[in-house]
Amino acid sequence: MPGMSRVEGPDGRTDRALLSGDVPVTDPSWKERYLTGVHDLSGDCIKVVDHSGRLQSMNLRGQQAMQVEDFRACQGADWLSFWEGEAREAMLDAFALATAGTPAQFSGYCPTMLGEPRWWDVILAPLPDPAAPDHAGPFDLLVVSRDVTDRVQAQQALERMNATLADEVQRQTEALRQEKQLLIQTNEELENITYAMSHDLLTPVRHLLSFARLARQTHEAGKRDRYLGIIETSALNLSGMIDGVMQFSRAGRTSLRLQPVDLNDLHAQVQRDLQPTAPGVHWTAGPLPTVQGDAQALRTVLTILCGNALKYTRDQPSPRVHVSASHDPHARTWRVDVQDNGAGFDPEYGHKLFRLFQRLHHQNEFEGTGTGLALVRRVITRQGGSVQATGRRGEGAVFSFTLPDHAG
């Protein structure tokens, strides 16, 4: 066998004959040479360590596995110091057990002398001193370390693959959940549009037809002017509702350009555009986050919510609007609140607010087409968020939306 030395018996016969048992072993050094040969041929790293942890010997294949260039340089070194990190505690427990006389084992990471990563299964067995009375300890140790690096790295690769697969399954599941939610919402919105076409949009049309007929039939100039005013108002209302439906439809089809959006900058732009329409409002804002979203769509959302807040506070003696944000680390979301001290709404009907053409105030009290909040809901839902409204009649309202915190 390559690498084996030829061992001869005392009468010149080879070790093959000796090993076969054909020749009686009479040379007392033969056993030592035989054990040394087996010791050096083993693929495991076999060492003798004294009871204080000092390295006494290491077989040749073990020196190769540990990349020891000159064993004399590390003979007598503290073998215990080779083990660091997570494996050290298990090694110390096994070492204590073995030096007390009980074989022990552990597994752990220990790099080679050149720093290459290695993982080992290690067995420690006590070596009693025949000269010691009753073979009393502490014992020197025979330490056999088997290189299991390939197995450990394969297991780590499998765990990484499983983790990646689990993350992908979770991502796909969340994507399917969002698609399902969006489909449910889209079906609901289609039902709302169908209902609106057959009811809400027909109301101003009936007004147009009815008052046009009355205007044609009357001979009084005052009545005719009033009827024409109603016709004009109905036409404007109908036009606004149609524009709202068109915006609502586009919001569901337009591709989103997701990018980091500083809501502080966006809110400042909205405030600059809207505040001249309500100069008496005390408008404040807290620090707002940077989120991942479509800047133009989010500007539309803030414009609608802040515009509503201004509209519903206009009859208050000291109108106030406050925009703020809060972070939920568990849900990994940012929540933005637009709070006002305006007319509020009956919370019993709050669930209708984000539906198309649903309004909780009469047109004579506050103008509007009932499409803005539905548009807000569609925009925010498409960006992975949600909407909410709380309030009480005469006590103001808070309109909120959430967006995922991709940085958290």
N, C-alpha and C positions, 0 to 999 in steps of 0.2 A: 504494500500500500504506500503511495507517495507520502513522504514526510515521516514515515516510521523508521526508526533505527532497527537494525538487525540485532536481536538479542540472542546470544549464545549461552548454552549451559556450560558447566565446568568441563565436560568432556568434548566440547566443540559442536554438539548438536544444537540446532536452531531452536528459537523460541516456539516455532510452530509445533515441534515435537513436544516441547515442554507443556504448551497450552493444551495439547490433545490428551495429555495424561499418560503418554506412552513411556515417558522417562520420569523417574522420581526426581523431585526437586531437592537437591542437596546444597545448592549455593544460597546462603542466607541473603545475599544482596539481590537475588533474582526478584523476590517479591517487591522489593522497593522499586526496582527498575520497571517491573510490570505495572505497579500502581502509578508511577510517574508517567509512564507511557499513556495509560488510560486517562490520567489527569490532564495531560497536555492535548490529547486528541478530542476531548469533549468540546462541543460547540458552546457550552455554557461558560459563563465567567465564574471560575471557582477560586475562592480566596480563603485564606486562614486569617482571622482577625483575633487579636488577643482580647482579654476580658475588659480592657480599657478602651477598645475600639481602634487600636493601632493595627495597620495593615502589615501582615507578616509575609504573605506569599500570594501569587496569582498565576494561574496557568497561562500558557502561551496564547491559546485561542482567546482567552479572556482579555489578555493584554491587547490583542488585535481589536477585539470588540470595543474596548474602552479607549482605543487609540493611544496606548501607552508606548512611547518611543523608547524609554529607558526605565525599566522597573526600579532600578536602584534609586532613581530620583524621587519616587513616591513611596518606597518601602519605609514603613514606620510612620506614614502619614495618618492623620485622624480620619478613618473611614467614615465616621459619623458626620463629619463636616461636608461630605460629598452630597448629602441629602438636605435639600432646602424646600421651602414652600409647603404645599399641601401634603407631600409625602413624609415630611420630617416627623410628625407626631406618630404616624403609624410605624415608622422605622424604629423610633425610640421605644415604643411599647414592645415591638417584637424583639429588639435587642435585649431589653430588660428581662423578658421572659426566657430567652435562650440562655443568657449568661447565668440565670438561676437554675438551669437544667432542663427546661422544657422546649422542644423544638417549636419554632414559630415561623410565620411567613407574612409577607405584605407585598403590595404592589405600589409602584410609584415612578415618578419621573426623576432621572438623574442623567445629566449630559455627560458626554465623553470628556476626556482630558483636553480635547481640541474644541469643545463647546458645541458639538453636534447633538441634537436632541435625541434622547433614548428613553424608552419606558421598559421597566423590568418587573418580572415576577421573581421575588426573592425568598429563598428558604434559608433559615438559620438553624443550625444544629449544634448542640454543645459537644465539645471535645474533652472528655474527662482525662485528667492526667493520671496515668496508672501509678505513678509514684506517690500521689496524694492519698492520705488516709481516707477510706470510705468514699473516694472519688468526690470529695467535697468541692463546692464551687467557691468563688465564681469561676466559670468555665471560659476557656478560649472557644472560638466558634469556627465552624466550617460554614461558609456562606456561598450558596449557589444562586447566581443571578441569571435568569433566562431573558434574553432580549425579545420583547413582545411589541417592539415599536410598530411593525407592520400591522399587527392586529389592532393596536390602539389607534393608529392613524386611520385605518379603514373604518373603525367604529366612529371616530370623530367626523370623518367625511360623511358617513351615513347619518349621523346626528345633524350635521349641517344641512344635508340634503332634505332630511325630514323637517327641519325647522323652516327651510326655504319653502318646502311644499306646504307646510302648515300655514305659513304667512300668505302664500299664494291662494290657498283654499279660503282663508279668511278674507283676503282681498276680493276674490271672486264672489264669495258669499255676500260681502257688504255691497259689492257692485250690483249683484242681483237683487238684493233687498232694496237698494235705492231705485233700481229700474222698476221693480214691482210697485214701490211707493209712488214713483213718478207716473206709472201707468194708471194706478188707481186715481191719482189726482187728475191726470189728463182726462180719464173717463168722466170723472165728476165735473170737470170744467166743460167738457163737451155737452154733458147734460144741462149744465147751467146756461151754456150758449144757446142750446136748442130751446130751453125754456124762455130765455131772454128774447130770442127771435120771435117766439109766439106770444109773448106777453109784454116784456119791458120795452122792446123796440117798437111794438105796435101802439103803445100808449101815446107817444108824441105824434105818431102818424094819425091816430084817431082825432087828436086835438087839431092837427092841421086841417083834416078834412071837415071836421065839425065846424070849426070857427071860420074856415074859408066859406062854407055854405052860409053861415050866419052873416058874414061880411057882405056876401053877394046879395043877400035878401034884404038887408037893412037899408033904409034911406036916411038914417041919422048919421051925420058925420062923426059925432062923438063916439057912438057905438062902433062904427066902422074902424076908427082909429084904435079903439081898445081891442077889438077882435084881431086887427092886424098886428098889434103888439103881442098878443098871445100867440099868434101864428109864428111870429119871429122868434119868440122865446122857445116855443116847441121845436122849431127848426134848428135853432142853435143847440138845444138839448139833444136832439136826435143826432146832429152832426158830432157832438162831443162823445156820445155813446158809441157811434160807429168808429170814431178815431180811437176810442179806448179798446174796442174789440180788435182793431187792426194792430195796435201796439201789443196787446195781449197775445195775439197770434204770432207776431214777429218775435216776441220774447221767447217763445217756445221753439223757434226754428233757427234763430241766429246762433252761429258758432261762438262759444265763449273763448276769450283770450285771457287765460289764467296767468297771473303774474303777481308779484308782491305789490300790495296797494296800501299806502299810508292813509288810514281813515282820517287822521288829523288834517292832512292837506285837502282831502276830498270834502270833509265837513266845512272847512274854511271857505272853499269855493261855493258850496251850497248856501252857506250863511251870507256870503257877499251878494249872491244873486237874489235871495229871498227877503232879507231883512228890510230893504227899502219899501217892500209892499206892506210891512207892518212895523213901522219905526218905533212904536210904543212898547214893543215886547222886550222884556228883559231876557236875553238869550245867553245861556252859559253852557260850558262844555268841560268835561273832565278829559284826562289823557285817553286817547284812543289808540288801538293797536294797529300794527301792520299785518294784514291778512293776505291770504292767497285768494285771488278772485279776479273777476272782470271789472276793470275800473269804471267803464262807462255804465255797465249795468248797476254797479253799487252806487254810483252817483245818482242814477235814476231812483233807486230805493231811498236814499237819504233825502232826495228832493221831495218825493211823495210824502214820506213820513213827517219831515219838518214842515212841509207846506200844509199838511193836515193840522199839525199842532198850531200853526199860526192861525189857520182859519177858525178852528174851534175855540181859540182863546180870545178872539177879537171883541167879544162882549164882556170880557172880564175887566174890572177896574185896574188890576195890576197883573196883566198877562205875563206868564213865565213859561219858558221852554228850556229844558235841560237835556243835553245829550251826554251819555256816559257809557262806559264799557266795564265788563267784569270777565274774569277768566275762571273756567271750571277745569281744574287739572285732571279730574277723574274722567270726565267726558271728552277732554282735550278739545274744548270749544271756546270761542269768544262770543260773548253776548253783548249786543249793543242796544241800549234803551233810549227811546225818545219820549220824554215825559213832559206833560203839560198840565196846567191847572184850569183847563177849559171846560166845555160842556159835558165831557164824559159820555158814558152810555150805560144802558141797562145791561148788567153782566149776564142776565138770563139769555140774552140774544147775542152775546159776544161771539159765539161760534160761527155766526153768519158773516162776520165782518170781512173775511178774506175770500168770500165768494163773489163771483162776477155779478154786478148790478145790485148787490145787497147793500142797502143803506139803512141806518137806524135813526136818521133825522130827516124830516120832511124837506123837500126842495125849497120851500119857502123860508125855512130856518137857515139852512146852509146849502149852498149850491154844490153840485157835483154830479158825476155820472155813475159812480159806484164801480169804477174799473181800477182805480189806483191801487187799493190794497190787494186785489186779486193779482195785479201785475207784480206787486212786491213779493207775494207768496210764490209765484211762478219763478221769478228771478232767483230768489234765495234758495228754493228747493233744488233748482238746477245746479247750484253751486254747493250742494251737500248740506245745507242748513235747514232751519225751521223758523217759523214765525209764531208770535203770540201777542195777545192784547189783554190787558186788564184795566178795569176802570169802574167808576160809579157815576151815575147820572148827577151832574152838577159838581162833581169832585175831581174832575180831570181824568186823564188816561195815560197809560204807558204802552207804547207799541214797541215790540222787541223783535230782533232777529238774531239768529246764531249762525256762526260760520266755523268750520273745522280749524283747529290750530295745528297746522302742518309742522310748525317748528317745535311743538310740545310733545 
